[in-house]
Amino acid sequence: MNIPTEHQVIRHNGQPVAVVVPYAEYVRTFGGQAAPEPTVPHDVVGRVVGDGIPPCRAWREHLGLTQAEVASRMGITQSAYAQMETPDARLRPATRRRIAAALGVAVEQLDL
């Protein structure tokens, strides 16, 4: 039996990652205002979810920056920054804040 639904669940590897809601519900929820900031571009989300790369790398590539440029902004070496972009890197909150600042994004935008 097919039952119409108002919400669409988007899954990746069987896990829910996002929900699409009707526009009218969105307006009711947020009072007709723009989406709450900060937002993440579709390209960045696609790279993280679809390609499995870390958010800091997806953002860096989206912004057209090299690892050396981000590392320079952070005051570290390119090789040190490269280690932060590995999929298994466990970044401390302070490090995440430094990366976000170097990329010019809010730290919440790295939470994908």
Summary of the structure (lengths in Angstrom):
residues: 112
radius of gyration: 17.1
end to end distance: 34.2
largest distance: 59.1
contacts: 243
relative contact order: 0.13
helix: 50%
strand: 10%
